[in-house]
Amino acid sequence: MLSTAFWPTQRQSTLAFNQYTIIGEATASIDSSVLEKYDYPWYKVKSFRNFILHEYHAVEMRVIWDTTTEILPGLKEMMEEILTKEF
């Protein structure tokens, strides 16, 4: 549920979109043989990046909020595990 305290300005929205674009690009740059070792829906990271870049006019801030609060913590944990074990 979108927090009533989370009503970003245009600048904040742009910054959030940019960060998700970076996350998608960074994930895409990891060799698939590494990603395949970890049980995570990696295609969703790239798909979200593509959605933000190509359908930015249709992105609802509720989706950004939900992704940030519900999905991003798990992705961060998975990335930290990969960094620790693989690099």
DSSP file (Angstrom, degrees, kcal/mol; ACC not computed):
  #  RESIDUE AA STRUCTURE BP1 BP2  ACC     N-H-->O    O-->H-N    N-H-->O    O-->H-N    TCO  KAPPA ALPHA  PHI   PSI    X-CA   Y-CA   Z-CA
    1    1 A M              0   0    0      0, 0.0     2,-0.3     0, 0.0     0, 0.0   0.000 360.0 360.0 360.0 135.7    0.0    0.0    0.0
    2    2 A L        -     0   0    0      1,-0.1     2,-0.1     2,-0.1    60,-0.1  -0.501 360.0-124.0 -70.3 123.9    1.3    3.4   -0.9
    3    3 A S    >   -     0   0    0     -2,-0.3     3,-1.7     1,-0.1    -1,-0.1  -0.438   8.8-134.0 -66.4 137.5    2.3    5.4    2.1
    4    4 A T  T 3  S+     0   0    0      1,-0.3    -1,-0.1    -2,-0.1     3,-0.1   0.718 108.4  60.5 -66.7 -17.8    0.6    8.8    2.3
    5    5 A A  T 3  S+     0   0    0      1,-0.2     2,-1.0     3,-0.0    -1,-0.3   0.587  88.9  80.3 -80.9  -9.7    4.0   10.2    3.2
    6    6 A F    <   +     0   0    0     -3,-1.7    -1,-0.2     1,-0.1    59,-0.1  -0.685  47.3 131.3-102.7  80.5    5.3    9.0   -0.2
    7    7 A W        -     0   0    0     -2,-1.0    -1,-0.1    -3,-0.1    -3,-0.0  -0.771  44.5-158.1-125.7  84.9    4.1   11.6   -2.7
    8    8 A P        -     0   0    0      0, 0.0     2,-0.1     0, 0.0    -2,-0.1  -0.182  12.1-122.0 -70.6 154.0    7.3   12.3   -4.7
    9    9 A T     >  -     0   0    0      1,-0.1     4,-2.4     4,-0.0     5,-0.2  -0.317  38.6 -97.4 -76.9 172.0    8.0   15.4   -6.7
   10   10 A Q  H  > S+     0   0    0      1,-0.2     4,-2.4     2,-0.2     5,-0.2   0.898 127.0  52.8 -58.9 -40.6    8.9   15.0  -10.4
   11   11 A R  H  > S+     0   0    0      1,-0.2     4,-2.3     2,-0.2    -1,-0.2   0.918 109.2  48.0 -62.5 -44.3   12.6   15.2   -9.5
   12   12 A Q  H  > S+     0   0    0      2,-0.2     4,-2.4     1,-0.2    -1,-0.2   0.884 110.9  51.5 -65.2 -38.7   12.2   12.4   -6.9
   13   13 A S  H  X S+     0   0    0     -4,-2.4     4,-2.6     2,-0.2    -1,-0.2   0.927 109.8  49.6 -62.4 -44.5   10.3   10.2   -9.4
   14   14 A T  H  X S+     0   0    0     -4,-2.4     4,-2.4     1,-0.2    -2,-0.2   0.904 110.7  50.1 -61.4 -42.3   13.0   10.8  -12.0
   15   15 A L  H  X S+     0   0    0     -4,-2.3     4,-2.3     2,-0.2    -1,-0.2   0.910 110.9  48.9 -63.2 -42.6   15.7    9.8   -9.5
   16   16 A A  H  X S+     0   0    0     -4,-2.4     4,-2.1     2,-0.2    -2,-0.2   0.928 111.5  49.3 -63.2 -44.9   13.8    6.6   -8.5
   17   17 A F  H  X S+     0   0    0     -4,-2.6     4,-1.9     1,-0.2    -2,-0.2   0.916 110.6  51.5 -59.8 -43.2   13.3    5.7  -12.1
   18   18 A N  H  X S+     0   0    0     -4,-2.4     4,-2.3     1,-0.2    -1,-0.2   0.904 107.9  51.4 -61.9 -42.3   17.0    6.2  -12.8
   19   19 A Q  H  X S+     0   0    0     -4,-2.3     4,-2.4     1,-0.2    -1,-0.2   0.899 109.8  48.9 -64.3 -40.1   18.0    4.0   -9.8
   20   20 A Y  H  X S+     0   0    0     -4,-2.1     4,-2.1     2,-0.2    -1,-0.2   0.839 108.9  54.0 -68.8 -31.2   15.9    1.2  -11.1
   21   21 A T  H  X S+     0   0    0     -4,-1.9     4,-2.5    -5,-0.2    -2,-0.2   0.926 109.3  48.1 -64.5 -44.2   17.4    1.6  -14.5
   22   22 A I  H  X S+     0   0    0     -4,-2.3     4,-3.0     2,-0.2     5,-0.2   0.914 110.0  52.0 -62.5 -43.7   20.9    1.3  -13.0
   23   23 A I  H  X S+     0   0    0     -4,-2.4     4,-2.3     1,-0.2    -1,-0.2   0.921 111.5  47.3 -59.6 -44.0   19.8   -1.8  -11.0
   24   24 A G  H  X S+     0   0    0     -4,-2.1     4,-2.1     2,-0.2    -2,-0.2   0.908 114.2  46.2 -64.0 -43.0   18.5   -3.4  -14.2
   25   25 A E  H  X S+     0   0    0     -4,-2.5     4,-1.2     2,-0.2    -2,-0.2   0.912 112.7  49.9 -66.3 -42.9   21.7   -2.6  -16.2
   26   26 A A  H  < S+     0   0    0     -4,-3.0     4,-0.4     1,-0.2     3,-0.3   0.909 111.5  48.6 -63.5 -41.8   24.0   -3.8  -13.4
   27   27 A T  H >< S+     0   0    0     -4,-2.3     3,-1.4    -5,-0.2    -1,-0.2   0.901 108.4  54.2 -64.3 -40.8   22.1   -7.1  -13.1
   28   28 A A  H 3< S+     0   0    0     -4,-2.1    -1,-0.2     1,-0.3    -2,-0.2   0.758 101.8  60.0 -65.4 -23.6   22.2   -7.6  -16.9
   29   29 A S  T 3< S+     0   0    0     -4,-1.2     2,-0.4    -3,-0.3    -1,-0.3   0.585  83.1  96.6 -83.1  -8.3   26.0   -7.1  -16.8
   30   30 A I  S <  S-     0   0    0     -3,-1.4     5,-0.1    -4,-0.4    -3,-0.0  -0.682  91.1-102.5 -81.2 131.7   26.4  -10.1  -14.4
   31   31 A D    >>  -     0   0    0     -2,-0.4     4,-1.8     1,-0.1     3,-1.4  -0.240  23.2-129.4 -55.3 135.4   27.3  -13.3  -16.3
   32   32 A S  H 3> S+     0   0    0      1,-0.3     4,-2.5     2,-0.2    -1,-0.1   0.792 106.5  64.3 -60.1 -28.8   24.3  -15.5  -16.7
   33   33 A S  H 34 S+     0   0    0      2,-0.2     4,-0.3     1,-0.2    -1,-0.3   0.814 105.7  45.6 -65.3 -28.0   26.3  -18.5  -15.4
   34   34 A V  H X4 S+     0   0    0     -3,-1.4     3,-1.4     2,-0.2     4,-0.3   0.931 113.0  48.2 -76.3 -48.9   26.6  -16.7  -12.1
   35   35 A L  H >< S+     0   0    0     -4,-1.8     3,-2.0     1,-0.3    -2,-0.2   0.854 101.8  64.5 -61.2 -35.5   23.0  -15.7  -11.9
   36   36 A E  T 3< S+     0   0    0     -4,-2.5    -1,-0.3     1,-0.3    -2,-0.2   0.707  91.8  65.1 -63.2 -19.1   21.8  -19.2  -12.7
   37   37 A K  T <  S+     0   0    0     -3,-1.4     2,-0.4    -4,-0.3    -1,-0.3   0.640  96.6  67.7 -75.0 -14.2   23.4  -20.4   -9.5
   38   38 A Y  S <  S-     0   0    0     -3,-2.0     2,-1.4    -4,-0.3    -1,-0.0  -0.918  83.1-127.2-119.3 131.9   20.9  -18.4   -7.5
   39   39 A D        +     0   0    0     -2,-0.4    -3,-0.1     2,-0.1    -2,-0.1  -0.598  63.1 118.8 -79.1  94.5   17.1  -18.9   -7.2
   40   40 A Y  S    S-     0   0    0     -2,-1.4     2,-2.2    -5,-0.2     3,-0.2  -0.976  73.2-110.5-154.6 143.6   15.7  -15.5   -8.1
   41   41 A P    >>  +     0   0    0      0, 0.0     3,-1.7     0, 0.0     4,-0.6  -0.475  43.8 171.0 -77.2  76.1   13.5  -14.3  -11.0
   42   42 A W  H >>  +     0   0    0     -2,-2.2     4,-1.4     1,-0.3     3,-0.8   0.798  68.4  66.8 -60.0 -31.3   16.2  -12.4  -12.7
   43   43 A Y  H 3> S+     0   0    0      1,-0.2     4,-2.5    -3,-0.2    -1,-0.3   0.810  93.9  61.0 -61.0 -27.9   14.1  -11.7  -15.8
   44   44 A K  H <> S+     0   0    0     -3,-1.7     4,-2.4     2,-0.2    -1,-0.2   0.844  98.9  55.3 -69.0 -32.4   11.8   -9.5  -13.6
   45   45 A V  H <X S+     0   0    0     -3,-0.8     4,-1.9    -4,-0.6    -1,-0.2   0.949 113.4  40.5 -64.6 -47.9   14.7   -7.2  -12.8
   46   46 A K  H  X S+     0   0    0     -4,-1.4     4,-2.6     1,-0.2    -2,-0.2   0.892 114.2  53.7 -67.9 -39.0   15.4   -6.5  -16.5
   47   47 A S  H  X S+     0   0    0     -4,-2.5     4,-2.5     2,-0.2    -1,-0.2   0.890 108.2  49.7 -62.3 -39.5   11.7   -6.4  -17.3
   48   48 A F  H  X S+     0   0    0     -4,-2.4     4,-2.5     2,-0.2    -1,-0.2   0.909 110.4  50.6 -66.5 -41.1   11.1   -3.7  -14.6
   49   49 A R  H  X S+     0   0    0     -4,-1.9     4,-2.3     2,-0.2    -2,-0.2   0.931 112.1  47.3 -59.2 -46.7   14.0   -1.7  -16.0
   50   50 A N  H  X S+     0   0    0     -4,-2.6     4,-2.8     1,-0.2     5,-0.4   0.896 110.2  52.8 -63.2 -40.7   12.5   -2.0  -19.5
   51   51 A F  H  X S+     0   0    0     -4,-2.5     4,-2.5     1,-0.2     7,-0.2   0.934 111.0  46.4 -60.6 -46.9    9.1   -1.0  -18.3
   52   52 A I  H  < S+     0   0    0     -4,-2.5     4,-0.3     1,-0.2    -2,-0.2   0.903 117.3  43.6 -64.0 -40.7   10.4    2.1  -16.6
   53   53 A L  H  < S+     0   0    0     -4,-2.3    -2,-0.2    -5,-0.2    -1,-0.2   0.878 126.8  27.8 -72.9 -37.3   12.5    3.1  -19.6
   54   54 A H  H  < S+     0   0    0     -4,-2.8    -2,-0.2    -5,-0.2    -3,-0.2   0.661 131.4  32.7-103.6 -17.5    9.9    2.4  -22.3
   55   55 A E  S >X S+     0   0    0     -4,-2.5     3,-2.8    -5,-0.4     4,-0.5  -0.054  71.1 136.2-126.9  31.3    6.6    2.9  -20.5
   56   56 A Y  G >4  +     0   0    0     -4,-0.3     3,-0.9     1,-0.3    -1,-0.1   0.789  69.0  61.2 -52.8 -31.8    7.6    5.6  -18.1
   57   57 A H  G 34 S+     0   0    0      1,-0.2    -1,-0.3    -3,-0.1    -5,-0.1   0.683 106.7  46.4 -69.3 -17.4    4.4    7.5  -18.8
   58   58 A A  G <4 S+     0   0    0     -3,-2.8     2,-0.3    -7,-0.2    -1,-0.2   0.428  81.7 118.6-104.6  -1.2    2.4    4.5  -17.5
   59   59 A V    <<  -     0   0    0     -3,-0.9     2,-0.4    -4,-0.5    -3,-0.0  -0.509  53.6-148.2 -72.2 127.0    4.3    3.9  -14.3
   60   60 A E    >>  -     0   0    0     -2,-0.3     4,-1.4     1,-0.1     3,-1.1  -0.788  14.8-133.5 -93.9 137.9    2.2    4.2  -11.2
   61   61 A M  H 3> S+     0   0    0     -2,-0.4     4,-2.8     1,-0.3     5,-0.2   0.781 106.1  66.4 -62.4 -25.4    4.0    5.5   -8.1
   62   62 A R  H 3> S+     0   0    0      2,-0.2     4,-2.9     1,-0.2    -1,-0.3   0.886 100.0  50.5 -59.7 -38.5    2.2    2.7   -6.2
   63   63 A V  H <> S+     0   0    0     -3,-1.1     4,-2.6     2,-0.2     5,-0.2   0.910 110.6  48.3 -66.7 -42.7    4.3    0.2   -8.2
   64   64 A I  H  X S+     0   0    0     -4,-1.4     4,-2.5     2,-0.2    -2,-0.2   0.932 113.8  47.6 -61.7 -45.5    7.5    2.0   -7.4
   65   65 A W  H  X S+     0   0    0     -4,-2.8     4,-2.5     2,-0.2     5,-0.3   0.944 113.5  46.5 -61.1 -49.6    6.6    2.1   -3.7
   66   66 A D  H  X>S+     0   0    0     -4,-2.9     4,-2.7     1,-0.2     5,-0.7   0.903 114.0  48.4 -61.6 -42.1    5.6   -1.6   -3.6
   67   67 A T  I  X>S+     0   0    0     -4,-2.6     5,-3.0     3,-0.2     4,-1.2   0.916 113.1  48.2 -63.9 -42.8    8.8   -2.6   -5.4
   68   68 A T  I  <5S+     0   0    0     -4,-2.5    -2,-0.2    -5,-0.2    -1,-0.2   0.887 121.5  33.6 -65.8 -40.2   10.9   -0.5   -3.1
   69   69 A T  I  <5S+     0   0    0     -4,-2.5    -2,-0.2    -5,-0.2    -1,-0.2   0.775 131.3  26.6 -90.1 -27.3    9.4   -1.8    0.1
   70   70 A E  I  <5S+     0   0    0     -4,-2.7     4,-0.3    -5,-0.3    -3,-0.2   0.784 130.2  24.4-108.0 -33.5    8.6   -5.4   -0.8
   71   71 A I  I >X<S+     0   0    0     -4,-1.2     4,-1.9    -5,-0.7     3,-0.6   0.837 108.1  64.8-104.6 -42.9   10.9   -6.6   -3.6
   72   72 A L  H 3><S+     0   0    0     -5,-3.0     4,-2.9     1,-0.2     5,-0.2   0.853  96.6  57.7 -57.0 -40.1   14.1   -4.5   -3.3
   73   73 A P  H 3> S+     0   0    0      0, 0.0     4,-2.1     0, 0.0    -1,-0.2   0.911 109.5  45.6 -59.0 -40.2   15.1   -5.7    0.1
   74   74 A G  H <> S+     0   0    0     -3,-0.6     4,-2.2    -4,-0.3    -2,-0.2   0.884 113.0  49.8 -68.1 -38.6   15.2   -9.3   -1.1
   75   75 A L  H  X S+     0   0    0     -4,-1.9     4,-2.7     2,-0.2     5,-0.2   0.911 110.0  51.1 -65.4 -42.1   17.1   -8.4   -4.3
   76   76 A K  H  X S+     0   0    0     -4,-2.9     4,-2.4     1,-0.2    -2,-0.2   0.926 110.1  49.5 -60.5 -44.7   19.6   -6.4   -2.2
   77   77 A E  H  X S+     0   0    0     -4,-2.1     4,-1.9    -5,-0.2    -1,-0.2   0.909 111.9  48.4 -60.7 -43.0   20.1   -9.5    0.0
   78   78 A M  H  X S+     0   0    0     -4,-2.2     4,-2.3     2,-0.2    -2,-0.2   0.910 111.3  49.8 -65.1 -42.7   20.6  -11.7   -3.0
   79   79 A M  H  X S+     0   0    0     -4,-2.7     4,-2.7     1,-0.2    -2,-0.2   0.884 108.7  52.3 -64.6 -38.8   23.1   -9.3   -4.6
   80   80 A E  H  X S+     0   0    0     -4,-2.4     4,-2.2     2,-0.2    -1,-0.2   0.895 109.4  50.2 -63.8 -39.1   25.1   -9.1   -1.4
   81   81 A E  H  X S+     0   0    0     -4,-1.9     4,-2.5     2,-0.2     5,-0.3   0.923 111.2  48.6 -63.9 -44.0   25.2  -12.9   -1.3
   82   82 A I  H  X>S+     0   0    0     -4,-2.3     4,-3.1     1,-0.2     5,-0.7   0.931 111.0  50.1 -61.9 -45.8   26.5  -13.0   -4.9
   83   83 A L  H  X5S+     0   0    0     -4,-2.7     4,-1.1     1,-0.2    -1,-0.2   0.900 113.4  46.6 -59.4 -41.2   29.1  -10.3   -4.2
   84   84 A T  H  <5S+     0   0    0     -4,-2.2    -1,-0.2    -5,-0.2    -2,-0.2   0.910 122.8  32.4 -67.8 -42.9   30.3  -12.3   -1.2
   85   85 A K  H  <5S+     0   0    0     -4,-2.5    -2,-0.2    -5,-0.2    -3,-0.2   0.791 128.2  31.8 -88.0 -29.4   30.5  -15.7   -2.9
   86   86 A E  H  <5       0   0    0     -4,-3.1    -3,-0.2    -5,-0.3    -2,-0.1   0.735 360.0 360.0-106.2 -26.2   31.3  -14.8   -6.5
   87   87 A F     <<       0   0    0     -4,-1.1    -3,-0.1    -5,-0.7    -4,-0.1   0.410 360.0 360.0-120.0 360.0   33.5  -11.8   -6.5
